[in-house]
Amino acid sequence: MAFILNMDDEKKWSRKGEEVHDDQDDILKAEAVTLHKAEAVTLHKAEAIIPPSSSKKSRKNPWKISVDESVNYGFNVIKDVLPHLLSSIMMYCGVIASLYISAGSDEALISTSFLIIAIILFVGGLLIQLALFIGLGYKFGGDILLRAVKTYSEVRKK
């Protein structure tokens, strides 16, 4: 025996096939329910679990620094600092030479002029040395921060 239900749009039916009558209380309960806003979900491209092998030398732990990398960094810093360091050393050599000439001279004018030159060279050498130390501190601090940000972004991508 086949049992066919005729469902009109005007009547409400339950899942069991019984006719349902809406009460005013059910309508009020339904209106009282507050819906929460759904947050949008952003989908990101998934990367492979095993990264593809490349010709580049990949580091397993990005938080470690290799010895070769640190030595190369040190040589590059020395290469960049060497002209400033040599100029500071040359000024200090000029101070020593001026003081030697000033001490060995019998004339007061020559002695005083070389003493003034020695003081000027000494102050110039100190300023170059101070600028060098400030610049190196700034460079090292900046490189540390840049490396930390780069490493953090690489780790976060994985």
trRosetta pair geometry for C-beta under 8 A, 3 or more apart (Angstrom, degrees):
i j d omega theta_ij theta_ji phi_ij phi_ji
5 13 7.3 97 164 -139 141 160
5 17 5.9 -137 -84 -143 147 102
7 11 6.7 -131 -157 74 65 104
7 13 5.5 -78 -121 -9 116 144
8 11 5.1 75 61 15 92 98
11 19 5.8 -54 -178 -136 118 105
12 19 7.0 100 77 -167 59 63
12 20 4.4 -68 110 69 105 95
12 21 7.3 155 53 -85 114 23
12 22 6.4 84 9 -38 156 93
13 17 6.5 -16 -177 -144 115 30
13 18 6.9 152 -157 78 69 32
13 19 6.0 -48 -102 -104 66 47
13 20 6.3 146 -126 6 10 94
14 17 7.0 -42 72 25 77 21
14 18 4.8 1 34 57 115 84
14 19 7.7 -58 0 5 85 1
14 20 5.0 110 -49 -51 87 117
22 26 5.7 -122 -159 68 75 130
22 27 6.4 67 167 -50 116 99
23 26 4.9 102 59 1 81 99
23 27 7.4 -145 98 -2 48 85
24 27 5.6 -55 -155 35 39 113
24 28 6.4 38 149 -19 69 105
25 28 5.7 -56 -149 37 34 110
25 29 6.3 34 153 -19 67 105
26 29 5.7 -52 -147 36 33 112
26 30 6.3 33 154 -19 64 107
27 30 5.7 -55 -149 37 31 111
27 31 6.4 28 154 -16 64 107
28 31 5.8 -56 -146 39 31 109
28 32 6.3 33 154 -24 65 108
29 32 5.7 -57 -146 34 31 112
29 33 7.1 42 153 -34 62 95
30 33 6.1 -41 -158 11 35 114
47 51 7.5 -3 158 -95 116 80
47 157 7.6 62 -22 150 150 86
47 158 7.0 -82 62 -128 144 53
48 51 6.2 138 80 -98 105 36
48 52 6.7 72 53 -35 152 78
51 58 7.2 -173 96 -163 140 168
53 58 7.9 -132 -138 7 57 132
54 58 6.6 97 46 -44 101 115
59 62 5.9 117 93 -89 119 53
59 64 7.0 -158 -179 65 128 93
59 66 7.4 -134 -103 -40 123 109
61 64 4.7 56 96 4 110 109
62 151 5.0 166 139 -143 112 92
62 154 5.4 -170 -140 96 169 133
62 155 6.0 -149 58 -62 135 92
63 151 6.4 103 -91 -177 55 141
63 155 7.9 32 -53 -68 91 136
65 69 5.6 -121 -175 81 83 126
65 70 5.5 85 139 -55 119 105
66 69 4.5 95 61 5 87 104
66 70 7.0 -161 91 -4 47 85
67 70 5.9 -59 -148 40 32 107
67 71 6.2 31 155 -18 68 108
68 71 5.9 -56 -144 38 29 108
68 72 6.2 28 157 -17 64 108
69 72 5.9 -57 -147 39 28 110
69 73 6.3 32 152 -22 63 107
70 73 5.4 -50 -147 34 33 116
70 74 6.4 37 152 -21 64 103
71 74 5.6 -52 -151 35 33 114
71 75 6.5 32 152 -17 65 103
72 75 5.8 -52 -146 37 33 110
72 76 6.3 34 154 -19 65 106
73 76 5.8 -56 -149 37 29 111
73 77 6.4 29 153 -19 64 105
73 143 7.9 127 -159 177 128 154
74 77 5.8 -54 -148 35 31 110
74 78 6.4 28 155 -16 65 106
75 78 5.7 -55 -145 39 32 110
75 79 6.1 36 154 -22 66 107
76 79 5.6 -52 -145 36 31 114
76 80 6.4 26 156 -15 64 107
77 80 5.9 -59 -149 40 30 107
77 81 6.0 17 157 -11 67 115
77 136 7.4 79 -172 -131 119 98
77 139 7.2 148 -124 121 108 143
78 81 5.8 -63 -137 45 29 104
78 82 6.0 52 159 -53 65 97
79 82 6.0 -32 -145 -1 25 121
81 84 5.7 -70 -167 49 57 107
81 85 5.4 55 141 -26 87 112
81 132 6.5 90 -153 -155 104 109
81 136 6.8 25 -98 -81 136 111
82 85 5.5 -58 -137 40 30 112
82 86 6.1 31 163 -20 67 107
83 86 5.8 -55 -144 37 28 110
83 87 6.5 28 156 -19 63 105
84 87 5.8 -52 -148 35 32 110
84 88 6.5 32 153 -18 64 104
84 128 6.1 -173 -173 -179 87 103
84 131 7.5 -118 -164 95 135 104
84 132 5.1 162 132 -93 131 112
85 88 5.8 -54 -151 35 32 111
85 89 6.4 31 151 -18 65 106
85 132 6.7 108 -75 -138 69 156
86 89 5.5 -52 -145 38 34 112
86 90 6.2 37 154 -22 66 105
87 90 5.6 -50 -144 35 32 114
87 91 6.5 36 154 -21 63 102
87 128 5.8 -128 102 -159 105 159
88 91 5.8 -52 -152 32 32 111
88 92 6.6 28 152 -15 64 104
88 125 5.1 103 -156 -152 69 77
88 128 4.4 -160 -83 101 94 123
88 129 5.0 108 -142 -64 144 82
88 132 6.8 -65 -38 -15 146 146
89 92 5.8 -56 -151 38 34 109
89 93 6.4 36 149 -20 66 104
90 93 5.5 -51 -148 36 34 114
90 94 6.4 39 150 -21 64 103
91 94 5.4 -51 -151 35 34 116
91 95 6.6 41 148 -24 64 98
91 121 4.8 -177 -169 -176 83 86
91 122 7.4 162 148 -83 103 24
91 124 5.2 -138 -143 95 147 103
91 125 3.5 -172 100 -72 126 97
91 128 6.7 138 11 23 148 138
92 95 5.3 -42 -150 28 39 116
92 96 6.7 39 151 -17 64 100
92 121 7.6 169 -78 143 24 104
92 122 7.5 69 -108 -110 62 62
92 125 4.9 113 -55 -142 76 160
93 96 5.7 -51 -151 36 35 111
93 97 6.3 33 151 -17 66 107
94 97 5.6 -53 -142 40 33 110
94 98 6.0 33 157 -20 66 107
94 117 7.5 -99 157 148 105 101
94 118 7.6 -171 128 -112 74 56
94 121 4.4 -132 99 -151 115 155
95 98 5.8 -56 -145 38 27 109
95 99 6.3 25 157 -17 64 107
95 118 4.8 90 -146 -156 66 78
95 121 4.7 -162 -66 98 78 117
95 122 4.7 84 -108 -68 138 84
95 125 6.7 -73 -26 -1 129 145
96 99 5.9 -55 -146 38 28 109
96 100 6.3 30 153 -21 63 107
97 100 5.6 -55 -148 35 31 113
97 101 6.4 27 155 -15 66 106
98 101 5.9 -55 -145 39 31 107
98 102 6.0 33 154 -21 65 110
98 114 4.6 -177 -167 -179 81 85
98 115 7.2 158 148 -83 105 22
98 117 4.7 -149 -131 94 144 104
98 118 3.6 -167 98 -69 127 88
98 121 6.4 150 2 22 144 140
99 102 5.5 -53 -141 39 30 114
99 103 6.2 28 159 -18 65 107
99 114 7.5 177 -72 139 21 104
99 115 7.4 67 -105 -108 60 63
99 118 5.0 94 -55 -121 76 154
100 103 6.0 -56 -145 38 26 106
100 104 6.2 13 158 -9 62 115
101 104 6.0 -66 -143 44 28 103
101 105 6.1 34 159 -34 66 109
101 110 7.6 -97 149 156 100 103
101 114 4.7 -131 92 -148 107 160
102 105 6.1 -53 -144 22 26 112
102 110 7.6 -170 -114 129 56 71
102 111 4.8 93 -161 -153 71 62
102 112 7.7 119 -140 -46 108 14
102 114 3.8 -159 -68 93 90 114
102 115 4.6 110 -138 -58 153 76
102 118 6.5 -74 -13 -17 142 136
103 111 7.7 97 -67 -135 19 101
105 110 4.4 -129 -176 100 155 117
105 111 4.6 -162 78 -67 116 81
105 114 6.9 133 1 18 142 139
106 111 7.9 -134 82 -44 7 119
107 110 4.5 71 77 16 107 106
107 111 6.4 -178 90 -10 53 91
108 111 5.6 -59 -143 42 30 114
108 112 6.0 28 160 -19 67 109
109 112 6.0 -55 -143 38 25 107
109 113 6.2 22 158 -17 62 110
110 113 5.9 -56 -142 39 29 108
110 114 6.3 21 161 -12 65 109
111 114 6.3 -61 -147 41 24 103
111 115 6.3 27 153 -21 62 110
112 115 5.5 -55 -147 36 31 114
112 116 6.4 32 154 -19 66 103
113 116 5.7 -51 -149 35 33 111
113 117 6.4 35 150 -19 64 104
114 117 5.3 -47 -144 37 38 115
114 118 6.3 45 152 -25 65 101
115 118 5.5 -49 -149 32 32 115
115 119 6.6 32 152 -18 63 102
116 119 5.7 -51 -149 34 34 110
116 120 6.4 33 152 -17 65 105
117 120 5.8 -55 -147 38 32 111
117 121 6.2 30 155 -16 66 108
118 121 5.9 -56 -145 40 28 109
118 122 6.2 32 154 -23 64 108
119 122 5.6 -53 -146 35 30 113
119 123 6.4 28 156 -16 65 104
120 123 6.0 -54 -148 37 30 107
120 124 6.3 30 153 -18 64 109
121 124 5.5 -55 -145 40 31 114
121 125 6.2 34 155 -21 66 105
122 125 5.7 -53 -147 36 29 112
122 126 6.4 30 153 -18 63 105
123 126 5.7 -53 -148 37 32 112
123 127 6.4 33 153 -20 65 105
124 127 5.8 -55 -147 36 31 111
124 128 6.4 29 155 -16 65 105
125 128 5.8 -55 -147 38 31 109
125 129 6.2 30 154 -18 65 109
126 129 5.6 -58 -145 40 30 111
126 130 6.1 31 156 -20 66 107
127 130 5.7 -51 -142 37 30 111
127 131 6.2 30 157 -17 64 106
128 131 5.8 -55 -146 39 29 111
128 132 6.2 34 152 -24 63 107
129 132 5.5 -53 -148 34 30 115
129 133 6.5 28 155 -16 64 104
130 133 5.9 -55 -148 37 31 108
130 134 6.3 27 156 -14 66 107
131 134 5.8 -55 -144 41 30 109
131 135 6.0 31 157 -19 65 111
132 135 5.8 -56 -143 40 26 111
132 136 6.2 25 158 -17 63 108
133 136 5.9 -54 -142 38 29 109
133 137 6.3 30 157 -18 63 106
134 137 5.8 -56 -150 37 29 111
134 138 6.3 29 153 -18 64 108
135 138 5.6 -56 -146 38 30 111
135 139 6.2 30 155 -19 66 107
136 139 5.6 -53 -143 38 32 111
136 140 6.1 29 159 -16 67 106
137 140 6.0 -55 -142 39 28 106
137 141 6.1 24 160 -14 64 111
138 141 6.0 -58 -143 42 26 108
138 142 6.0 24 159 -17 63 112
139 142 5.8 -58 -143 41 26 109
139 143 6.1 25 159 -18 64 109
140 143 5.8 -55 -143 38 28 110
140 144 6.4 31 156 -21 63 105
141 144 5.8 -54 -149 33 30 112
141 145 6.5 25 155 -13 64 107
142 145 5.8 -57 -147 40 32 108
142 146 6.1 29 157 -17 67 109
143 146 5.7 -54 -140 40 30 110
143 147 6.1 31 159 -19 65 107
144 147 5.9 -57 -148 37 26 109
144 148 6.3 26 154 -20 63 108
145 148 5.7 -55 -146 35 31 111
145 149 6.4 28 157 -16 66 105
146 149 5.9 -55 -146 38 31 108
146 150 6.1 30 155 -18 65 109
147 150 5.7 -55 -143 40 31 112
147 151 6.0 29 158 -16 66 109
148 151 5.9 -56 -143 40 27 108
148 152 6.1 30 156 -21 63 109
149 152 5.7 -54 -144 37 29 113
149 153 6.3 25 158 -17 64 106
150 153 6.0 -57 -148 37 27 107
150 154 6.4 26 154 -18 63 107
151 154 5.7 -55 -147 37 32 111
151 155 6.2 27 157 -16 67 107
152 155 5.9 -57 -145 39 29 107
152 156 6.0 28 156 -21 64 112
153 156 5.6 -54 -141 38 31 113
153 157 6.5 39 156 -28 63 101
154 157 5.9 -50 -152 25 30 113
154 158 7.2 26 153 -18 60 103
155 158 6.0 -58 -161 30 36 110
